Amino acid sequence: MYVDSPDDLPDLGELFHAAFRGLRRTWSEQLAPWELTPHQWRALLTLMRRHPDMPAETAGGAGAGAVQASIDCSQGDVRLKDLAGRLRIAPRSATEVVDQLEAKGLVRRDPDPTDRRATLIVATNAGQKLFADIQAERRDKSTEYFSRLNQHDRAELARILSVLHD
């Protein structure tokens, strides 16, 4: 692409945002069969990624067995106020989301062993399995979405996004 001046450059922020909206739309559509809202998914995702001993490949969506084997500790369970902070929502809103996930059997509330007044939010086995299933499908959809790019362009995009992430 030949550019005469910096003013001729495309607005990278707008292009990135448009691409992300397309990817995010497909992810939202994927949640429908599981009867999850994007807010519920983000809460479950936050809980699952919170576990300090979870290998990176598990957090990214390995099979349910791998998730199960790595999450049986309580160290990574999250207090409701911390979940709200991570989701950048009001604690009252986090309570509603957790109530919905609990009604679906995906999370449970456990007493915090270090603070009698606090409650920990813990993903159940069903929540762990659902997380693994959805992550696998999201990974497949992402692969499909980015398949429009050749292998070199995907590698270059990954390199660039890694630079921006750090």
Phi, psi and omega in degrees: 000123180266132181235126180286321183210166178301334179292340180275352180293142176291154178286102185298323179299315179294317179297316180297315181298318179297317178296317180295320177301319179297316179293318180295323178299316180294323178295318179298319178297327180293333183286337185305313181299334179268002180054045176246141173273161175304324179295318179295319179298315180299322179293315179296318178300316180296317178297316184290325180278353183282340185289116186293337182263005181283124177299152182302320182293332177288316179298330180280353174120037175292176182299163184299326179298318179294321179296313182302315184294332187260359189240015185279010178264160179260358183301327186267359181294152193245136172288152182302317181295325178290322176298315178301316179297316180294326180275351183058046177230165179292147178307324179298319178293321178296322178300316179298316180295316179296320176302317180295316179294323179293320178297332179273358179078020183266337176221165173220162176256128177239149175293143177282120182293344181261351182208108183300336182277342187263158178235139176260142175262125186234133175288134176279173175303319178296320177295320178296317180293315179300317177304311181298318180296314181292318179300319179297316179292321178297320178297317178298316179295322178295318178300316178297316182299315183276358179292347175295338178266145175286170185301319179298314181295322177297318179296319180293319177298317178299318179297313181297314181295327176295321178296316181291330181291325184281000000 
